[in-house]
Structures are given as structure tokens and as C-alpha cells.
């Protein structure tokens, strides 16, 4: 076997899923970047992604956009897999190991899977999703306004306007009521 076959240029970078302590994904990303820099292994590593999306929350009646990890506990690392790079990642603070494959030979994920995640991240930046997902047919309790403490069934969800049409039973009759997301809670 020649040296060419084992050189980083001959081995393409692949994406691997690294398991991290939950809530420590950004710290793992930072630690990995520092360790790669210190060890001079930049040629073996590409991008490092913490899959996040922006979500809209209502706080004190005001919209607030926050970042939410949609794969908590996981970091995607583009790298050339060899013993040296495996040890660097595996021995990084707050990393518990790789996902998939044998204990010391992780299996890469496909480029398609990575593109789906990147597209989901991009959509979250362009159009932040509400923090709470609502579904037609779901039972909710009204927690604000004239129908407080009434239960109802969601008939329609409008994410653009952050409104729901909820069928509330008043005096034995189902009455459709339009409510803001922050006026209801899941039962």
C-alpha cells in the first residue's frame, strides 16, 4: 500500500455525528476548534455544526426570537477519519463518543442527511418557527381573555399571524374563537 492512499488529500472528508453532553453542544464545538488548532490538524477537519433553528416565543406579550437545538446532545463534524483524528474528537471535553458503527470505527452519515439538516437550519433563520407546535384537533385550555379556563379543540392554525381558531363549548354550543398562541396552553 502506498503513502498516497493514506494521505488526507486522497481520503475525502465525511460527516460524523458526535454525541455531547446535552446543553454543551456549543462548548464542544468551541473545544474541538481549539484542539484542532493546537494540534495542527486543520487539514483533517472541515465544518463543525451544532444543528439549531430560530424559534419565536411569546415573553410578557412580546415576540422573542431564540435559538433552539433540534438535535440536542449532537454535533456534526466533517473530518477525515483516522486514529489521530478519532482520538482528538473522542478525548475532547464534554464529548461522550461517536454515534453509529463500531466503538472505535464510527460510520459517517450521508451528504443527503447533512443537507436536510443544513436546509432545516436555513429555514429556521429565514422563517423562525413558533416554540410550541399546534395541531388541528388538539385539545387546549384557554389561559387568557374572556374564555379563561375553557377547554377547546383547535380547528385552524395560522403560524403567520400566531393565531388559532379554537372551538370552545359555551352553554352547550361549540363556538369558534380566534386566539393568540400565548392565550392557550396544551392540556
N, C-alpha and C positions, 0 to 999 in steps of 0.2 A: 504494500500500500504506500502510495507516495504522500509527501507532505502537503501537496495541493489539495487532496481530498479532505484534509482536516483543518485547512486554513479557514478563518472566519468568512472570507470572501466567497469560498466555494460552498459554505453551508448557509443557506438562507435563514433569515430571522423568522421565527414563528411566534405566535401569540400563546402565552401560557396564563392560566388562572392561578393566582397566588391567594391562599387563604390567610387572612389577617384577623387580629382581634377586632371584634365589632366596635365601631366607633373610632378605630385607629387607622382607617384606610389612608387618610391624608398624611399621617405621621409615617406610615410605611412607605408611601410614595417618596416623601422627603428623605427618609433614611436610606432608601435604595439609591436615590440620586447621589447622595453624599458618598455612600460606599463605592458606587461605580466610579465616581470622580477620583476618590482617594486611591483606589486600586488600579486606576488607569485602564479600566476595561470598557471604555466607551464604545469601542468597535464591536463589542458583543451585545450591546443593548440598544434598543430603539426607543419607542414611546412607552410611557407608563401611564395607564389610565385608571382613574377611580370613577366608575360609572355613576354619574349624577344627573339629575334633571332639576329644573326650577319648578317650584310649586307655589301656588297662591294660597295664602292663609288669610283668614279674617282675624285681626287682632284689635280689640277695642273698637269694632265697627269700621276699621280701615284695612284695606288690602295690603298685605306684606308679601313680597316675593322672597322665598327662601330656597336653599339648595337641599335636595333630598337624595340620598344614595339609593339607587334602585336595585343594587346587588350588595346589601350590607355585608361586610366581612370579606369582600373580594376585591382584588386589584388585578388588572390585566397588564401583563408585562410582555413586551416584544423583545425577543432575545435569541441568541444562538445558544442552544442547549449543549453544554459540555460539563465536565466535572467541576471546573473552576467557576463557571457562571452559576451552576446549580448550588454550589456551596455558598457563594456570595449571597444569593437570594435567601436560601434556607436559613442561614445564620444571621439574617437581618433582624434587628429588634422588632418585636410585635408581629412577626411572621410565624405562622404555625406550620406552613408547608405548601405544597402544590396540590392542585385538585386534578384527579384523573390519572390513570396509568399506574405503574408500579411505584413503590415507595421512593426509589431513587431515580426513576425514569418517567417523569410526567409526560402525558400526551398533550400535544398542542391542540388548540381549538381552531376551527376553520376560519378562513378570511371572511366567509359569509356571516358567521356568528358575530365576529368583531364588527362588521359593517352594520349589522342590525343594532348593536349596542351604540355605536357611534351615531347612527341615524336617530335613535331614540334620544340620545343626549342633545343632538342638534334641534330636534323638535321641541324638547323641553325648554331650550333657550329662546327659540322663536315664538313659542306659544305656551307659556307656563300652564301646567295643569293644576286644577284645584287639589289641595292636600287630601280632601275626602272625596272619594268616588261615589256617585249616586247612581242607582239603577231603578228603572221603571218597574213598579210592582213591589218595591221595597217599603217596609213599614217604618215610619219615622214619627218622632214626637216633637211637637211644636214647643219651643222653649222661649219664644219671644213674640210679643204682639198680642192682638185681641184673641187669638186661638191658643194661648199658652196652656200647656198640659193636655191638649187634644192630641190623639194619635191620628195618623192619616197614611194613605198609600200614595206613593209617587206615581203620577200619571205622565209627567213630562219633565225632562231635564234640559236646561239651557245653560251650557257652560260659558257661552259668550257673555251673557248678562248675569251670570251667577245666580240664576233663579230656578225655582222648582214650581211645578203645578202639583199640588197635593190635594187629594180627595179626602176631606175631613167630614166625619159624620156629625151633623148638628141637628138636634131634635129628630133623630131617626132618618134624616135625609143626607145623602152624600153630596157635599158641596165642594166644587173645585176652588182652591185658594192659591194665589200666587205668593210665594215666599222667597226671601233671600236665603242663600246657603247657610248663613250664620244664624238664621232663625229656627233651624231644625237640628235634630241630632238623631243618630241611628238608635233604634230600640234594641 
